[in-house]
Amino acid sequence: MNVLLVTNMFPSPKDPYFGIFVKEQMDAVCKIHQDISYTVFYINGKLSKIEYLKSIFKIHKRITEMNFDLIHIHYGLSGLFLLKKIKKKIPVIITLHGGDIQIEQGKNIQVFLTKLILKRVNMAITLNKKMDAIVKQYTLHTKIIPCSVDTSTFTPSPNKSNSNIKKIIFPSDRSRTVKNYPLFENVIKILRNKYNIQCSTIEIKNMSRTEVAALYNSSDLMIMTSISEGSPQVIKEAMACNLPIISTNVGDVSALLKGVKNSAVSPSAKAEELAELAQQSLNNEIKGIEGREKIKQLKLDDYSIGESLFNIYHQLISPIK
């Protein structure tokens, strides 16, 4: 099976962790089913938005020159080429990642274009129930398949810190508006002033995956204050390392953290409620199973997600052939 993978997120020597989850998903499928081969078409939207327009003609040329059994698109805007009719009869699957379909992230033009693109695909993969409900308005066939977590890289360390100063992670670059760093700051202030918790904070920015895994294992808590998410990888990675998490109710985080030890989702995005949950977590007051066990229960490891994706591939090409 020859698959054309079109994406605006993919690792490169200059940016080895950008879109790494797309590559890991591809590698997982290939590892399980060695008769599948991928051709990757990367749209470098970071270079210029014009690259998306250029890709329309380049991708059509690639489709004409090569024989593909299926096209898999990652991220709505990467599917612009579908607005020009494909001459060959090839099934198309698209995986959406959040900002391409959720209006809360403020990418209004992208959301508009994604809705047009959805009408041209055979199957859409979403990351959570909210996204799925939106997408069903534009295409009949949808499936919720979150990106998997690399449980070999993200694994618990037996050597946890016993410092009195609690290390708390902000799970992104604070400059990203959608991640809502001001709310995180307010939560930390309340922890210090109301609950007398000594804590230091660190943001995840410009780190390798091994550095991020080490950070999870040397920290006491992650607090996510995002305005909107799809199925955040940082949450699943932290869970795989058994790091407790407190979060706003975004994406699929509520389902991920349900029943997980010292982890919880706030019913509202209020600093006081998030801080109260955070102090309960830091005082080991929230019962449940370890995060890594929940990841296993949800089958969010590379193998399980790779197998789910292959089953969709097979389902889509069978009627064509």
C-alpha positions in Angstrom: 0.0 0.0 0.0 1.5 3.3 -1.1 0.4 6.3 1.0 0.9 10.0 0.2 1.2 11.8 3.5 0.7 15.6 3.2 1.5 17.6 6.3 2.6 21.0 7.5 4.1 19.5 10.6 7.1 17.2 10.3 10.6 16.9 11.8 13.6 18.3 10.0 17.3 18.6 10.9 16.8 22.2 11.9 13.6 21.5 13.9 13.8 17.8 14.9 10.7 17.8 17.2 8.3 19.8 15.1 5.4 17.5 14.3 7.3 14.5 15.7 4.0 12.9 16.6 3.0 12.8 12.9 6.3 10.9 12.1 5.9 8.6 15.0 2.4 7.7 13.9 3.7 7.0 10.4 6.6 4.9 11.8 4.2 2.9 14.0 2.1 1.9 11.1 5.1 0.9 9.1 6.5 -1.1 11.9 3.3 -3.1 12.3 2.6 -3.5 8.6 5.8 -3.6 6.5 3.8 -3.7 3.2 3.0 0.0 3.7 5.2 2.7 2.3 4.8 6.5 2.8 5.8 9.4 0.5 5.9 12.5 2.6 5.0 15.9 1.1 5.9 18.6 3.6 4.4 22.1 3.3 6.7 24.5 5.0 4.1 27.1 6.2 6.7 28.5 8.6 8.7 29.7 5.6 5.7 31.5 4.0 2.0 31.1 3.7 2.5 31.2 -0.1 3.9 27.6 0.3 0.3 26.4 0.8 -0.8 27.8 -2.6 2.3 26.4 -4.3 1.6 23.0 -2.8 -1.7 22.8 -4.7 0.0 22.4 -8.0 3.0 20.4 -6.7 0.8 17.8 -5.0 -1.4 17.4 -8.1 1.8 16.8 -10.1 3.0 14.3 -7.6 -0.3 12.4 -7.7 -0.2 12.4 -11.5 3.4 11.1 -11.7 3.1 8.4 -9.0 0.7 5.6 -8.1 -0.8 6.1 -4.6 -3.4 3.9 -3.0 -4.4 6.5 -0.4 -3.8 10.1 0.7 -3.5 11.0 4.3 -3.5 14.7 5.2 -2.4 16.1 8.6 -3.9 19.4 9.5 -6.8 21.1 7.6 -4.8 23.7 5.7 -2.6 21.0 4.3 -5.6 19.8 2.3 -5.9 23.0 0.1 -5.0 20.9 -2.9 -8.3 19.1 -2.6 -10.2 22.3 -3.7 -8.8 21.5 -7.2 -10.3 18.3 -8.4 -8.0 15.2 -8.3 -8.0 13.4 -11.7 -7.3 10.0 -10.1 -9.8 8.2 -7.9 -7.9 7.9 -4.7 -9.4 7.8 -1.2 -8.5 10.7 1.1 -8.3 10.7 4.9 -7.6 13.9 6.9 -6.5 14.2 10.5 -7.4 17.4 12.2 -5.4 18.8 15.1 -7.4 21.5 16.8 -6.8 25.0 15.6 -7.8 24.0 12.1 -11.4 23.3 13.1 -11.9 24.9 16.6 -12.8 28.5 16.3 -11.6 29.3 19.9 -8.0 29.3 18.7 -8.8 32.4 16.6 -7.8 30.9 13.2 -11.0 31.9 11.5 -9.8 31.7 7.9 -8.2 28.3 8.5 -11.5 27.0 10.0 -13.4 28.2 7.0 -11.1 26.5 4.6 -11.0 23.3 6.6 -14.8 23.1 6.4 -14.6 23.3 2.6 -11.8 20.7 2.5 -13.8 18.3 4.7 -16.5 18.1 2.0 -13.8 16.5 -0.3 -12.5 13.7 2.0 -13.6 10.1 2.5 -12.8 10.1 6.2 -11.9 12.6 8.9 -10.0 11.7 12.1 -10.5 14.0 15.0 -9.0 14.1 18.5 -12.0 14.6 20.8 -15.8 14.5 21.0 -16.1 18.3 20.5 -14.1 18.3 17.3 -16.0 15.2 16.1 -19.4 16.9 16.5 -18.2 19.9 14.5 -16.7 17.7 11.7 -19.8 15.5 11.3 -21.6 18.5 9.9 -19.3 18.5 6.9 -18.4 14.9 6.2 -20.3 11.6 7.0 -17.4 9.4 8.1 -15.4 10.4 11.2 -13.3 8.6 13.8 -11.7 9.8 17.0 -8.1 8.7 17.1 -5.8 10.8 19.3 -2.1 10.8 18.5 -0.2 8.2 20.4 2.5 8.7 23.0 6.0 7.2 22.8 5.9 5.1 26.0 9.6 4.1 25.6 10.8 7.7 25.7 8.3 8.9 28.2 8.6 6.5 31.1 8.7 7.0 34.9 11.9 7.5 36.8 12.4 5.9 40.2 14.5 8.9 41.3 11.9 11.5 42.1 13.0 14.8 43.9 12.1 15.1 47.6 12.7 18.9 47.7 10.4 21.1 49.8 10.2 23.5 46.8 7.6 22.0 44.4 8.5 22.2 40.7 5.5 23.0 38.6 5.5 22.9 34.8 3.7 25.3 32.4 3.3 22.9 29.4 4.2 25.3 26.6 5.9 28.5 25.5 4.3 31.3 27.6 4.2 33.6 24.5 1.4 31.4 22.9 -1.8 33.2 23.7 -4.0 30.1 23.4 -2.0 28.5 26.3 -3.1 31.3 28.7 0.0 31.9 30.7 -1.6 34.8 32.7 -4.0 32.3 34.2 -1.1 30.0 35.1 0.6 32.9 36.9 -2.5 33.7 38.9 -2.7 30.0 40.0 0.9 30.1 41.2 0.3 33.3 43.1 -2.6 31.7 44.9 -0.6 28.5 45.7 2.1 30.7 47.3 0.0 33.3 49.1 -3.1 31.3 50.2 -1.8 27.8 50.6 1.8 28.7 51.6 3.3 26.3 49.0 6.9 27.0 48.0 7.2 26.4 44.3 9.3 27.1 41.3 8.0 27.1 37.7 9.4 26.1 34.3 7.9 26.3 30.8 8.4 23.7 28.1 10.3 25.6 25.4 13.3 24.7 23.1 13.8 21.2 24.8 14.6 17.9 23.2 12.3 15.0 23.9 14.7 13.4 26.3 15.0 16.8 28.2 11.2 17.0 28.4 11.0 13.4 29.7 13.6 14.2 32.3 11.7 17.4 33.2 8.5 15.4 33.8 10.4 13.0 36.1 12.0 15.8 38.1 8.8 17.8 38.6 5.9 17.6 41.0 3.0 18.8 38.9 1.9 20.1 35.5 -0.8 22.8 35.3 -2.4 23.3 31.9 -4.4 26.6 31.6 -5.2 26.5 27.9 -8.2 28.1 26.3 -8.5 25.4 23.6 -6.8 22.1 22.8 -7.3 19.0 20.6 -5.7 16.0 22.4 -2.5 17.6 23.9 0.6 15.5 23.6 2.1 17.0 26.7 -0.7 15.6 28.8 -0.2 12.1 27.5 3.5 12.3 27.8 3.3 13.5 31.4 0.8 10.7 32.2 3.2 8.2 30.8 5.8 9.5 33.3 3.2 9.4 36.1 3.4 13.1 36.6 0.2 14.6 38.2 -1.7 17.1 36.1 -4.3 19.8 36.8 -6.0 21.3 33.8 -8.7 23.4 32.4 -11.5 21.5 30.7 -10.1 21.5 27.1 -9.9 18.9 24.3 -10.0 15.3 25.6 -8.2 16.1 28.8 -11.2 15.3 31.0 -11.4 11.8 29.6 -7.6 11.3 29.8 -7.4 12.4 33.5 -10.6 10.8 34.8 -9.7 8.5 37.7 -5.9 9.4 37.6 -4.0 9.8 40.8 -3.5 13.4 42.0 -4.8 14.7 38.7 -8.0 16.6 37.9 -9.8 18.9 35.5 -11.3 22.2 36.8 -15.0 22.7 36.1 -14.2 26.3 35.2 -11.2 28.3 34.1 -10.9 30.1 37.4 -7.6 30.5 39.1 -9.0 29.8 42.6 -10.5 26.4 41.5 -7.3 25.4 39.7 -5.2 26.4 42.7 -7.4 24.4 45.1 -7.1 21.3 42.9 -3.3 21.9 42.6 -2.8 22.0 46.4 -4.9 18.9 46.8 -2.6 17.2 44.2 0.6 18.4 45.8 -0.7 17.1 49.2 -1.5 13.7 47.7 -5.2 14.0 48.3 -6.6 12.9 45.0 -7.0 9.1 44.7 -6.8 7.1 41.5 -4.6 5.0 39.3 -1.2 6.1 37.9 -1.2 8.1 34.6 0.8 5.4 32.8 -1.8 2.8 33.7 -4.5 5.0 32.3 -2.6 5.4 29.0 -2.4 1.6 28.7 -6.2 1.3 29.5 -7.0 3.8 26.7 -4.6 2.1 24.3 -2.8 5.3 23.4 0.5 3.6 22.9 2.2 3.7 19.4 1.2 0.1 18.6 -2.5 0.4 19.4 -2.9 3.7 17.5 -0.9 2.4 14.6 -3.2 -0.6 14.3 -6.3 1.6 14.5 -5.0 3.7 11.7 -4.1 0.8 9.5 -7.7 -0.6 9.9 -9.0 2.7 8.6 -6.6 2.6 5.6 -7.7 -0.9 4.7 -11.4 0.0 5.1 -10.9 3.0 2.7 -9.0 1.3 -0.1 -11.0 -2.0 -0.1 -14.1 -0.5 -1.9 -11.8 1.3 -4.4 -10.0 -1.9 -5.3 
